[in-house]
């Protein structure tokens, strides 16, 4: 370690004396004030000084942008060279409706697409399945076959626009549909850029949109990592997601620790497949939440970069700096939005988006003001996109790389974040790793306790939510909402039935049989899934075959 620190020892001693004197002077007033803590519950100091970062080594702990340990940034020019990708999360009803929303966003300056799927799709059922009743189009677009995917991206240049797809249990199948839809336009898979979330571990931890038990699910993740590494150099095969962990009630510290622990598990998974770290880790990306506690959130992102770099280099022995880059997308906190006084959500989202930018995000989605009540209307989503554009072009925060770097408070919080994450890593390791910790309910209990504490703080008014428990108004919201999002269900069902009638059902049967047999062995399933997709086998049929072989996961009940 570098022993050359930033502060003179004599000056630190004098500052320590002065600080102790001032603390004694304000002690009486401090006793009458409320406690000040971060969103994670950690005490905040009245003032931060060099004493709080006295052991900070610039070269070891910070470094220049694009220099190990990448605390400050992974790119040398920051947003001077390239702004973050403005990638609004979109999906509702039919493929036609969502395609229209995609085109609308692109026409208003969006630079990347992000696809939300309805719940039936997320858990691998066709829209006409009994299990899918009542779910069509409510939280995203319904995709039952390749034909839906073709319509979803009709007229969109898949080789020029990067696409993110928030899908996990059936990620390999939805990805295959995207690949084949591009293939039918004459675009080879090697030219496709984008991301499938494909983070099944966080589904067991927080969101519960899983299908199969952990082991076969991880096999599918390994298949996609291996396939992407061999054939799709521009594609991120796993977006390791803290977003849903945070939405379930985790603190910033838990989001950071649990997400990175999942990431290390995927690195180990790829290595077990015989892949070299420097061969596949550069194509792993992350997806974080950004909540209201501004400085804690900035510190979280900076700590994430530093921890990832150190672990990938020191534990996993990466030789390529790109393997050490933590590249991440951010979405502002859906769980922070309120139905009461929904216009206030614009301000919340702006604060969160600014924290994400100052934390160095590569990609950003800003939530719309009406999302606590409905899927976002065109006006609301345009305001959300304009929020990013105003930050980018009018605020001045993009002129310098890591402008909050060197702040005593931000550096102290960054160090605290790293220390807290490492303490969680030790606990997870003592339980036998991430999968064993999931099976023992560790993550679920930790998140449940944090969510309960947060709710208690709201109910006691220890935590103020404007318009909810303070500054309340009886005035009813007066904003236009997107309604009747499921009106296209019959059109979708008619198309699904037409696909089943017109396809070569003998070819479908053949590809499904081959997929079933391969699933019983240890072959990579992606080529078999692609064959089934090309034959227009449906999502439910392919997931059904895998359910027969793998079984279904039963959620652990936390008490």
N, C-alpha and C positions, 0 to 999 in steps of 0.2 A: 504493500500500500504506500501511496505517496504521503510523506510526513510533512510536506509543506502546505500549511493551511493558510487561510485567507486573512487571519486577524492577528495582530500583535498581542503577545501574552500580557505585556504590561497594560495595554489599553483595555484588555478584557478584565483584568483585575480591578482597574479603576471603574469600569462600567458596572461590574458586579457590586462594588461598594455603593455607587450612586443608585443603582436599581433597588438595593435593599433599603436604602434610606427613603426612596420614594414610595416603596411598598408600605413602609411603616406609616408614612404621611397619609396615604389614601386608605388605610386599613379600615377606618371607621365608615367611610362612604361605601367601601366595597361590601361591607356586611349588610348594608341596606338594599343592595342591588340583587336582581335575580341571578341565577347561575347562567353562564354563557357557555354553550357547548356546540360542537359540530353536529351535523345531522346524524353522525354515528354515535353521538353521546359522549365524545371526548371533551374534556375541559379546554376552553380557549383562554389564552392569557390576555391580560389587559393590554399589553404591548409586547411586541416581539423585537428582539435585539440580536446583535451578533452572538450573545451568550447562548441563544437557542440553536445556533448552527456553528458553534465554536469548533467542532471537529470536521466540518465540511471541507473536503478536498476538491478543488475545482476539477482537476484532471480525472480523479477517480469517481467522483459522484455526479458531476455535471458534464463537463466537456463541451466542445463546440457543437453546433448543429451538425448532424451527419457524422459524428464521431462517437465511438463507444464511450459511455454506456447509453448514449442516445436519449438521455433524460430530457434534453432541450428540444430535439427534433430529429427526424430520420432523414430529412432533406436539407441541404445546405442553405437554400434560398427561401425556405418556408413557403408562404403564400405569395411571395414576390414572383416566383417562377411559375406557380400554378395554384389557382384557388382550389379549395376542396370541391369534391363532386357534390352537387345539390341533387339529392336523390330522394324524392318524395315517395313514401310508402302508399301504394294505391291498389285497390282491388274491391270490387263489389259486383254482385249479381252475375250477369252473363259475361262471357269473353268479349262480346261486342261492346258492352257498356264500359268495361275496363280498358279496352283498346282505345275507345274515344277519350277516356280520361288521360291515358298515356300521351296521346297526341296533343291534348290540351296543355298538359304540363310541359311537354317538349317545346311547344309553340310559345310558351311564356318564359323560356330560359332554363328549364331543368336540364341537367347535363348527364343524368343517369336514371335508369328505371329501377323501381323496387316493388316487388309483387307480393301482395297479401292474398292468401287463399282462404276459402271458407272452411269451417270446421270439419265438414265431411271429407274434404280433400286432405286436410291435415292429418286425419287418422285413417286415410286409405279406403274410403268408401265411394262408390258411384252415387250420384245424386238420387237415384231411384231406390237405393237400398233402404230397408226398414230403419236401419241405424241412423240414416241421414235425414229423417223427417224433421222438418222445421228449421233446418240449418242452412238452406240454400242462400248463398250470397250475403249472409248477415255480417260476417267479419272479413270477407274477401271474395275473390272470384272462385267460381266452381270450375274445376278441371277434371273431367271424367275420361277423356280420351285425347289422342293426338290431334283430332280435329279441333277441339277446343283450344289447344295450344297454338295451332295454325292461325286461328281467328284472333287470338289474344295478341299475337305479334304481326298481324297482317299490316303491311305497309311500313313496318318499322325495320330499319337496317340493323339487323342483329350483329353484323360484323363491325358496325361503327358506334353503336350505343351499348355500354355495359349494362348488364341486368343483374339485379340481386333478387333472389327468391327465398322468402322466409318459409322454408319447408324442412321438416326433420324426419319423421318416421318414414314417409315414402319419398325421401329426397332423391334417391337414386333413380326412381321412376320418373318423377317430374323433371329432373335434369335430362334424362334420356329423351323425354318429349320435346324439351327445348332444343336439344341437339338435332333431333330428327326434323323438327320444324325448320331449322336453319338449313339442314341438309337438302330439304326439298326446294329451298330457294337457291341452291347451288353454293351455299356457304359451308366450307369445310370446318369441322369441329376445332381444328387447330387455330382458327382465326376468331373464335368466340371468346369474349372477355366478360367476366362477371363473377358471381358468387352464389353458391347454394349454402344456406345456413348449415344444415346437415350436422347440427350439434345435438346429438341425442342425449348426452349426459345431462345437459341442463333441463331436458324434458322430465327426467326422473327427479331432478332436484326441485323444479319449480312449476313448470307449465302443464305437465301431464299430457301432452300431445304425442304420446308414444304409441307404438303398436306391439312390438315384439319385446321379449325380455332383453336385458342388457347385452349379454354375450353375442347373440346373433345380430343385434342392432349394431354393435361395434364392428362386427364382421362386414356389414354393409358399408359402414363409414370407411373401413380400411380398403374395401373394394373401390370406392370412389376416389380415395386419395391415390391409390396405386394407378387407377385408370387415368385420372387427371394428370398425374406426373408423367405418364408415358405418352399421352396423346393431346393434352390441352394445356399448353404452357402458359396461357394467359388467364386461366381460370383459378379462382380460389375455391378449393374443394370443401373447406370447412370454415365457417364464420363462427368462431367461438364466442358464445353469446352470454354476456352478463345482463343484457337488457331485461330479459324475462325474470331472471333471478331478483333483480331490483324491483320490478313491478310486483313480484310476489310479496315484497315487504322487507327485503334485505337492506342493510345499511350500505353505504358506499364502500366501507372496508370489507364487508362480506362479499359484495359484488366483485371487487377487485380480486380477493383471495380465491373465491370459488371459481371464477372464470379462468384465472391463470392456472389453477390446479387442473381444471378440465383440459386446458391447452397442453399442459405437460403430458397428460394421459394420451392425447392424440399424437403427440410426438413419439411417445413410446410405442404406440400402436403402429405407426408408419415404420419405425425401426424394426419391429418384429416381422414386418412384411419383407424385410431385406432392403428397404430403401435407405439411402444415405441421408443424413440430416440436411446437408446442403442441397440435396436433390429435391426435397419436398417441403421443408419448413418455410421457405420463402413464399409459398403459395397458401399458407395458413393466414387467415385474417381474424380480426376481432370485431365485436359489436357491443358497444357500451351504452348505458343509460346516462343521461345527464339531468340531475335533479336540481333543487333550488339552492343548496348551500354552495355558493359560488366558489369560494376559495378551496373548499374541500374537494369539489369536483375537479378543479384545475389540478390540484395536487394528486388526485387519483390517476389522472391520465399520465402525468409525468412519472409517477411511481411505477405505473404499469409498463411504460417503455423501459425503465431502468431494470426492473425485476426480470422481464422477459429476456432482455439482452444478456444479463449476467447468467441466468440459468441456461440459456441456449449455448452460450460460449463455454461456461465453466462445467456444467453438468453434462450437457449433451455433446460437447466438444466440436461445435460448429467452427469451420474455418473461414466461411464466407460471411462478411459483414451483413449482407442482405438477409441471412437467416436470423440475425439478431434484431431485425427491424420489426417492431410491433406496429402493424398497419391496422387502423381501426375506423369503423363507421360509428357514428353516434346518432341516437334518436333522443329527442327531448322527452321528458318523463310523462308518459300517459297517465300514470297514477297521480300526478300532481294536478291534473286538470279538474275543474269543478263545474258542476251543472249550474250552481248559483253564480250569478253575474259572469256569464261565460266570456265576456269581453276581457275580463281580467286575465284569462288564459293567454292572450296575446303577449302581455307583459311577462308572465311566467316563462313562456316559451322563448322570448327574446333574451332574458337573463340566462336561461339554460343554454341557448345556442351560442351566446357570447362566451360562456365558460368552455364549451366544447371547442370553439375556435382558438381561444387562448391556451387550451390544453393541447392543441395541435392535431385535431381530427383530420382524416383524409376524405371523409365523406359525411354528409349530415342530412338528417330528416328533421324537419320542424313540424310538430303537431299543430293541428288546426283548432281554433277556439271552440268549435262545436262538437268535438269528439267525445265529450262526456255524455252527450245526448244521442248522437247519431254518427254514421259515417260522414266524413267531411263534405260539405257543399263546395261548389266551384269557387264561390267568393271566399270562403274560409281557407281553402287550400291555396288560393292565390295570395292571400295575405300572409300565410305561413311561408310560402316561397319568397315573397317580397321581403320578409324579415331577414332571411339569409342574404339576399342581394343587397339590402341596405347595410348590413354588417360588413359585407365584403367590399362595398364600393364607397361608403360614406363615413364609416366609423374611424378609419385610420389604423385599426388594430392589425391589419395585414401587412403593414409596412416593415415591421421588424419580427425576427424569429424569437419566439418565447419571451415576449416583453415583460412578463411577470417573473422571469428567472432572476434570482438574486434577492427577491423580496424575502426578508427574514421570516415572515409568516408562511409564505408559500413554500419555501425550502424546508422549514420546520415541519409543516404538514406533510410534505412529500416524504420526508424521512419517517414520520410517524406512520404514514400509510404503508410504507415498505415493511417496517417492523411488525405492524399488525398483520399484514399478509403472511409474513414468514412464520408468525406464531400459529396461524391457521394451517399453514403447510405442515408444520410439525404435528399438529393434532390429526390431520388427515392421514399422514404417514403412519402415525401410531395405530390408526384403525385399519391399516392394510391397504390404503390407497382410495381413490375416488369411488370406484365401483363398490368396494366393501363398505365404505362410509355411506353410500346411498342405500345399500341393503340394510344398514343398521339405523337409518333414519336421521343421521347426524345433520346433514344439510337442512332437511325439512324442519327439524326442531329449532335449529339456529334461526332460520328465517321466520318461523312462526313466533318465536319469542320477540324478535325485533319488530315484527308487524304489530304485535300486541302492545309493546311499549310505545310505539309511534301513535297508535290509536288512543291510548290512555293520555298521552300528552295533548292530543287535540281536544279530547273531552274535558280535560282539566284546564284548558286554555294555557297550559304551559307552552304550547306551540300554537301560534296564531296563524290561522288560515283566513286571509282577507275575504270577506263575503260569506264565510261559512260559520266561524265561531266568533268573529268580530267584524264590525262595519257591515252588519247584515242589512239587507234591503228586502222589503216585501214585493218589490216590483218584479213582475214576471219577465223572464227572458224574452226579448223581441228580436230574434235573429232567424233567418230562413234556414230550415233544415232539409237535408236530403231525405226524402221519404219514398216508400214503396220500392225499396231496392230489390225486392224479390219478384218483381213483375215479369221478369224474363224466364221464370222457371220452366214454363211449359215449352218455350222455344228451346231451352237447353235439353229438356227431356226428349223432345221430338228429334233433335239432332243426335242424341245418344242412341235412340232406337234406330234411326236411319243408319248410323255407323254399324250397328250390329247386324242389320239386314244386308248391307251392301258389301261388307268386307268378305274376305275369303275365310270362312269359319274353320275350314280344315287347316289352313295355315296358322290361324290363331291357336287352335288346339295343339298343333305341333310345337309351336314356340312356348306355350304354357307348360306342356309336358317336359320339354327340355329344361325350362327354368326350374321346374319342380325337382327334377333329377339332379341338376347342378347344385341346387340349394342343399341337398342331402350330403354333398361332398364338400370340397374346399376350394373349388374353382372360383375365379373372379366372376361375379354375376353380371357385371355391367354389359358385356357383349350379348348375353342372353336377354337382358332387359331391353336393350336396343332392338334386338330382333323382334321381340314381342310388341314393342311400341310401333315399329314399322308395319306390323300386321294389323294395327289398330286394336290390339287387346286393350281393354279398359283398365283404368287405375284399380278399380275394385277387383277385377279378375286377377291381376298380377299380385296385388297385396293379399288376395285370398289364397293363392297358391303358396305364398311365403308364410301365411298364417298356419296353413296345414303342416308345414315342415317345422317352423320355428316356435309355434304356439304364440300366446298373447301374454303381455305383462299384466300382473295384478298389482295395483297400487298398495304400498305399505300404509296402514292406518297409523297415524301419529297420535299418541296419547300423552 
